[in-house]
Amino acid sequence: ASLAQEPLLAKFREFKTLMRKVRKCAGRGEVEAARRKHGRYESYSLHRIIKERYPRFGDALHDADDALSTVCLFASLPAEGRVDAAVVARCAALEHKWNRWVLQTGALTKAFISVKGIYLEARVGSSERVAWLVPHRFAAPPPHKRDVDYRVMLTFLELYEILLKFILHKLYKDDAHELAADDYPRRGVFRGLVIAFSREAAYP
């Protein structure tokens, strides 16, 4: 019953109805009418959903792993083709802002290089640990849409972007004195870390 009364669902139904009218106008060759109808759509906000799902900051950090990994994945994609350039730019900006906080506060605790990419772990607060994956920056093209459902991934990304913005707002507010500098620290990023090398697979 609570899901049926979700205001966001009403917004989606309105958008579906509006797009049906836009396609009819476009099919009749009424381009200007289609543009006017499309311009009437009001954007929706996920802020309330985030606040209800994550009432405490610690709850948000529990899902930060997937959010960061997804954002870093889209930030590594080429800004053309299957993913809009604006999406890639937004993800790259979020990744940059997160990396700056990690480096400026000395929160990095672990790093591991694998075939998939670089696994990183940072300490948030006194006890929370956040681990995420940064893909290798290869020149290979992204997977074809037959192999990956980009629409589903973009739906998750839409939620994760808002979640990360809330997390970063809280972190930057709490650590404002350490983030006063404009640039990354030039040294001391890996101070205190233990670096180990190991093969992922055993070869005969």
N, C-alpha and C positions, 0 to 999 in steps of 0.2 A: 504494500500500500504506500509506503514511504517513497519507493522508487517511482511509482506511478505519479506521485505528486511533485516530483522533482521539477523545478522551474526550467532547468536546462533542457529537459526533454521537449517542453513546449517551444523553446527557441529552435530546436532541431526540426520540429514539425513545421514551424513557420518557414524555415529556410527551405525545406523540401518542397513545400507548396509554392514558394516564390520561384525556385529554380525551375519548377514545372512550367510556370507562366513565362519565365525568361526563355526557355527552350522553344515554347510555342511561338513566341514573337520572333525569335531568331530563325525558326523554320519557315515563317512566312516572309522572311526578308526584312522585317521591321527592326533594324539594328538599333536605331535611336531609342525606340520603345523598350527594347530589351535592356539597354544600358540604364535607362531611367528606373526600370523595375529592379534591376540588380543593385542600383545605388540606394534603394530604400531599406536594404537589409541592415539591421542593427547588430553589431558585433556582440558577442557574449564574453563573459568573464569567468575564469576558473578560480578566482581568489577565494570565494566562499567555500568551494569544494576542498581546497587545500586546507583552509582553516578548520573545517569540520573533520577532515580525515587525519590531520596532524595537529591536535590541540596543544601538544607540547613540542618544544624544540627537539628533544631527544627522539620523539616519534618520527620527526622529519628526517633526522640523521640516519635512522634505520633503513630508509629507502634511498639515501643519497648515493649508495654504491651503484645501483642500476641507473639512476638519473645521470650521474657523472659519466658512466661508461657509454650511455646512449648519446649524450651531448658530444663527447669526444669523438665518437664514431662519425656523427654527422659533420662535425667540424673538419674531419679529415677527408671528406668527400670532395670531389671537384665541383666547383660552383657552376655547374652546367648540366644539362641533360635531365636525369630523373629526379633530382632534388633542386628546388628553387635556390637561387643564389642568396636571397635574403635569409633563408633558413640556415644555410651554411655560415653566413656572416654572424647571425645571432648566436649560433652555437660556438663559433670561434671566440666571440666576445665573452661569453660565459666561461669558457675554458680558460681564457687569459685571466679573467678576474679571479677564478678559483686558484689558478697557479700562483698568482701574485700573493694571495693570502697565505697559501702554504709556504711559499719561500720567505716572505717577509716575517712570518711568525715562527719559522723553524719547525713547522708541524710535521714535516716528512719523516717517517719512521722506517719504511721499508721500500725496496724496489727490486723487481725481478723481471728479467728480460726473457720472453718466451717467443714461440713461433707466432702467436696471435698478436703480440704487441708487448707493451711494457706495463706490468702490474705495479701499481703504487699504493702505498698506504700512508695515511696521515692521522695524526692524533687531534681530535677536536675536544676541547675542554679537558677535564681530568681523566675521563675514562672511555669516552667514545672513540672508536676507530672506524675510519672510512677508507675502503679499498676500491680502486677503480682501474679500468683498463684503457690505455692509450694505444690505439692501433699504430702499426708502423706506417710511415709516410712513404708508401710505394707509389709508383706511377701507374699501377695497374688500374684499369677501369672498374667502376663499381659493378656488383652483380646485376644481371638482367632482371627485369620485373617479373619474369616467369619463375625465377628462383627465389626472389625475395618480395614479400608483400609490403611495398613501401607505404601504402595507405595505413596499414596497421601500425607500422613503426612510427609514422608521423603523428598518429593519434597519441601514442605513448609519449612521444617527444613533446607534444603540446602541453601535456600535464607536467612532464619533468622540467621543462623550461621554467614554469611558474614556481615549482617546488624549489629549484636551485636559486631563483631570484630571492625567495623568502629566506633561504638558508644564508646566502651571501649577505643580504641586508643585515641579518642578525650578527653574523661574524664581523663584518666591517664596522658595525656600530660598537661591538664589544671591544674590538682591537684597533680602535681608531688611532691611538697614540703610536702603535707600531706600524701603521700603514700610512704615515704622514709622507714618507718619501715617495717620489714618483717612479723610481726605477727599481728593478730587481736588485737584490744584494749581489755584489760581484764575487764574494767569497763566503765560505762558511755554510753553504747550502747543505752539504753532505757531512758536516761535522758531527761526530758522535755516532755515525752509522757504521754497521758492520757489513762489509761487502763480501759476498760469497759467490762462487761460480760453480755451476753444476749442469750436467747434461740432462735434458728432459727425457731422452730415450736411450736405452742401452743398445748398442750395435754389436752384432756378432763378430 
